[in-house]
Amino acid sequence: MNSAPVDISIIIISAEPRKTALFKELMASFRKVLERIGRTHEVIVVDDGAGSTFAQAVLEVRAEWPVVSLLRFRRTFGTSVALDAAVERTRGRYVIVSTWYLQVDPEGIAEMVRRLDEGVDYVAVRREPRCDGTLGRIQSWLFNAYTRRLTGMDVRDLNCSFRAFRREVLEEIALHGDLFRFLSILAMRRGFRVVEIPLQHLREEGSRGVLHPGLYVRRFLDILSLFFLVKFTNKPLRFFGLAGLGFAGIGSAICIWMAWLRIFDDKGLTEKPLLILGLFLVILGFIIGSIGLIGEIIIFTQGRSLRDYHIDEVIGRGEDT
């Protein structure tokens, strides 16, 4: 096996049986661009449960383009797992990730490499102009706008599968679940230099129309998870403390009101379920606040082993710079 480093590693991920003609079109377009820019390269295709038909198409392409290799899973494990497994096997300084079909203009590879050469760490892509339906564009806009609002980070097309980054980005950021969609935001949070470039949208083979309700719920929960990771990973007491104070405050107000009715209006409380609710909220507030306090203690004791930053360069220490 050749272990010599290359300039560019292309990772292509497919999780379902797909139209092999579109995949071969993608590979032909990528090969043309990569050979034109004259950089050493490799292509790793990940079969994340796509099936034997897709794997056979990959082997057919490999017979004509030997830099292509195939990584197959026994079943579908998800894009985050597929991406992690592929990056572990790459040899390139730069990693470019794509879906199995030509989603955007492949000439964007050259622009991505140029930006990475200039010192950018992560290049995200904004599909512009969009070629999918009106409903798809509205859903995508709402998803991206809601994410920007919660995180405060200006990335406008998180759903585009075409992206490029230095390999150390994924070496320093752990992915799980569907967090691969938010890799650009996680990279920004870590201190990497991130830019977003527009590329012509050519095709959209994903879900169309109204999605399954469960998918909307999962997306919403993913964004909430991202919000917590971005805002409160190193200061959980701020999140749990504020939530605990809110519940305890509401519960205390209810209890005080019940006490006022009992003392000054001489009203019995035996048939007042509101008092039970107030006591419950006070206890719940203390429990939630305690979770945040325990989190703070863990971070304090493990702080030396937690690395939540990326050093750009060190100048003037020994011989290395």
C-alpha positions in Angstrom: 0.0 0.0 0.0 1.3 3.4 -1.0 1.7 5.6 2.1 3.4 8.6 0.5 1.7 11.9 1.3 -0.4 13.7 -1.3 -1.7 17.2 -1.7 -5.5 16.5 -1.8 -7.7 13.7 -0.5 -11.2 13.5 -1.9 -13.8 11.7 0.2 -17.1 10.7 -1.4 -19.8 9.3 0.9 -22.9 7.4 -0.2 -25.4 5.7 2.3 -28.2 4.5 0.0 -28.5 2.7 -3.4 -28.0 5.4 -5.9 -28.0 6.1 -9.7 -24.6 4.9 -10.7 -24.6 7.0 -13.8 -24.6 10.2 -11.7 -21.7 8.8 -9.6 -19.6 8.1 -12.7 -20.4 11.6 -14.0 -19.1 13.0 -10.7 -15.9 10.9 -10.8 -15.2 11.9 -14.4 -15.7 15.6 -13.6 -13.5 15.4 -10.5 -10.7 13.6 -12.4 -10.7 16.3 -15.1 -10.4 19.1 -12.6 -7.8 17.3 -10.4 -5.5 16.4 -13.3 -5.8 20.0 -14.7 -4.7 21.7 -11.5 -1.7 19.3 -11.3 -1.8 18.4 -7.6 -1.2 14.9 -6.3 -4.4 13.4 -5.1 -6.3 10.3 -3.9 -10.0 9.5 -3.9 -11.7 7.5 -1.1 -15.2 6.4 -1.7 -17.2 5.4 1.4 -20.0 2.9 0.9 -22.0 3.5 4.1 -24.5 0.7 3.4 -25.2 1.7 -0.2 -25.1 -1.8 -1.5 -23.3 -4.0 -4.0 -24.5 -2.1 -7.1 -22.8 1.1 -5.9 -19.7 -0.8 -4.9 -19.4 -2.4 -8.3 -19.6 1.1 -9.9 -16.8 2.2 -7.7 -14.6 -0.8 -8.8 -15.4 0.0 -12.4 -14.1 3.6 -11.9 -11.1 2.3 -10.0 -10.1 0.1 -13.0 -9.6 3.2 -15.1 -8.5 5.6 -12.3 -6.2 3.7 -9.8 -6.1 6.5 -7.2 -9.6 5.6 -6.3 -10.1 3.3 -3.2 -13.3 1.9 -1.7 -14.2 1.8 2.0 -17.2 -0.4 2.7 -19.3 -0.7 5.9 -21.4 -3.8 6.7 -24.3 -1.5 7.4 -25.1 2.2 7.6 -23.4 4.0 10.4 -24.0 7.6 9.5 -22.0 10.4 7.8 -20.1 11.4 10.9 -18.7 7.8 11.4 -18.0 7.5 7.6 -16.2 10.8 7.5 -14.1 9.9 10.6 -13.1 6.5 9.2 -12.2 8.0 5.8 -10.1 10.8 7.3 -8.1 8.2 9.3 -7.1 6.6 6.0 -6.3 9.8 4.0 -2.8 10.9 3.1 -3.6 14.4 1.9 -2.8 17.8 3.5 -6.2 19.0 2.3 -9.4 17.0 2.5 -12.4 17.7 0.2 -15.7 16.0 1.0 -18.5 15.5 -1.5 -21.7 13.6 -1.8 -22.1 10.9 -4.5 -23.4 13.2 -7.3 -22.5 16.6 -8.7 -24.3 18.8 -6.3 -22.3 22.0 -7.3 -19.8 23.1 -9.9 -16.7 20.8 -9.7 -14.5 23.7 -10.8 -14.9 24.8 -7.2 -12.2 22.3 -6.3 -9.6 24.7 -7.7 -11.0 27.6 -5.8 -11.1 25.6 -2.6 -7.4 24.6 -2.9 -6.4 28.2 -3.7 -8.2 29.4 -0.5 -6.5 26.6 1.6 -3.1 27.6 0.1 -3.7 31.1 1.2 -4.0 30.0 4.8 -7.7 29.3 5.3 -8.4 26.2 7.4 -12.0 25.4 6.2 -13.9 26.3 3.0 -17.7 25.9 3.2 -19.8 26.2 0.1 -23.0 28.2 -0.4 -25.2 26.9 -3.3 -25.9 30.0 -5.4 -28.1 30.2 -7.3 -30.2 27.4 -6.0 -31.8 25.0 -8.5 -34.1 23.0 -6.1 -37.7 23.7 -5.5 -39.3 26.6 -3.6 -40.2 24.5 -0.6 -36.7 23.1 -0.3 -35.2 26.6 -0.4 -37.6 27.8 2.3 -36.8 24.9 4.6 -33.1 25.3 4.1 -33.3 29.1 4.7 -35.2 28.5 8.0 -32.8 25.9 9.1 -29.8 28.1 8.4 -31.4 31.2 9.8 -32.3 29.5 13.1 -28.8 28.1 13.4 -27.2 31.5 12.8 -29.6 33.0 15.4 -28.7 30.5 18.1 -24.9 30.3 17.5 -24.2 33.8 16.3 -22.0 32.4 13.5 -22.6 33.5 9.9 -22.7 30.4 7.8 -25.5 30.4 5.3 -25.7 26.9 3.7 -25.0 24.2 6.3 -26.7 21.6 4.2 -24.3 21.7 1.2 -22.3 18.4 1.2 -19.3 19.9 -0.7 -16.6 21.3 1.7 -12.8 21.4 2.1 -10.5 21.7 5.1 -7.1 21.0 6.4 -6.9 17.5 7.8 -6.0 18.8 11.3 -9.5 20.3 11.5 -11.1 16.9 11.8 -8.2 15.6 13.9 -9.1 18.1 16.5 -12.9 18.1 16.3 -14.8 15.0 17.4 -18.0 14.3 15.4 -21.0 12.2 16.4 -24.6 11.9 15.3 -25.5 14.5 12.7 -23.0 17.1 13.8 -21.1 16.8 10.5 -23.6 19.3 9.2 -22.2 21.9 11.7 -18.5 21.2 11.1 -17.9 24.7 9.9 -19.4 26.2 13.0 -17.5 23.8 15.3 -14.3 24.8 13.4 -15.0 28.5 13.9 -15.6 27.9 17.6 -12.2 26.1 17.8 -10.5 29.1 16.3 -9.9 27.8 12.7 -10.2 30.2 9.9 -13.4 29.5 8.0 -14.7 31.1 4.7 -17.8 30.4 2.7 -17.7 30.6 -1.1 -20.6 30.6 -3.6 -20.7 27.8 -6.2 -23.3 27.1 -8.9 -25.9 24.6 -7.7 -26.2 21.9 -10.4 -28.4 19.2 -8.9 -30.2 18.1 -5.7 -30.9 14.4 -5.2 -31.9 14.6 -1.6 -35.3 14.6 0.0 -37.9 16.9 -1.7 -41.0 18.4 -0.4 -42.2 18.1 3.2 -39.9 15.9 5.3 -41.0 13.2 7.8 -42.0 14.9 11.1 -39.4 12.9 13.0 -36.7 14.5 10.8 -37.8 18.0 11.7 -37.6 17.0 15.4 -34.1 15.5 15.0 -32.9 18.6 13.2 -34.3 20.8 16.0 -32.6 18.7 18.6 -29.3 18.8 16.7 -29.4 22.6 16.6 -30.1 22.7 20.4 -27.2 20.3 20.9 -25.0 22.5 18.8 -26.1 25.6 20.7 -25.1 24.0 24.0 -21.8 22.8 22.6 -20.9 26.3 21.3 -22.2 28.3 24.2 -21.9 26.3 27.4 -19.4 23.4 27.0 -16.9 25.0 29.3 -19.4 26.8 31.5 -22.4 24.5 32.1 -23.4 26.3 35.3 -24.5 29.3 33.3 -27.0 27.1 31.4 -28.2 24.8 34.1 -27.9 27.6 36.7 -30.1 29.9 34.7 -32.6 27.2 34.0 -32.6 26.1 37.7 -33.1 29.7 38.9 -36.0 30.1 36.5 -37.8 27.0 37.7 -37.0 27.8 41.4 -38.1 31.4 41.0 -41.5 30.4 39.5 -42.0 27.8 42.1 -41.1 30.2 44.9 -43.5 32.8 43.6 -46.3 30.2 43.6 -45.5 29.1 47.1 -45.4 32.7 48.4 -48.7 33.4 46.8 -50.2 30.3 48.4 -48.8 31.4 51.8 -50.3 34.9 51.3 -53.7 33.3 50.7 -53.4 31.1 53.8 -52.1 33.9 56.2 -54.0 37.0 55.1 -57.1 35.6 53.4 -57.5 32.6 55.7 -58.0 30.2 52.7 -57.3 26.5 53.1 -54.6 24.9 51.0 -55.7 21.3 51.2 -57.4 21.5 47.9 -54.9 23.7 46.2 -52.8 21.6 43.7 -51.0 24.8 42.8 -49.0 24.5 46.0 -47.7 21.1 45.0 -46.7 22.5 41.6 -44.8 25.3 43.3 -42.9 22.9 45.6 -42.2 20.7 42.7 -40.7 23.6 40.6 -38.5 24.7 43.5 -37.1 21.2 44.0 -36.7 20.8 40.2 -34.8 24.1 40.1 -32.3 23.0 42.7 -31.8 19.6 41.0 -31.1 21.4 37.6 -28.7 23.9 39.3 -26.9 21.0 41.0 -26.3 19.4 37.6 -24.6 22.5 36.4 -22.5 22.8 39.6 -21.4 19.2 39.2 -20.4 19.9 35.6 -18.4 22.9 36.7 -16.5 20.8 39.3 -15.7 18.2 36.6 -14.4 20.9 34.2 -12.4 22.5 37.0 -10.7 19.2 38.0 -10.1 18.0 34.4 -9.3 21.5 33.0 -5.7 20.7 32.2 -6.6 17.8 30.0 -9.4 19.7 28.1 -8.2 21.5 25.0 -10.8 23.7 23.5 -8.6 25.8 21.3 -6.3 25.7 18.2 -2.9 27.3 18.2 -2.1 29.0 14.9 1.7 29.3 15.3 4.4 29.7 17.9 7.3 32.1 17.1 10.5 32.4 19.1 10.6 29.3 21.2 13.6 27.1 20.4 14.4 26.4 16.8 10.9 25.5 15.8 8.4 28.2 14.7 
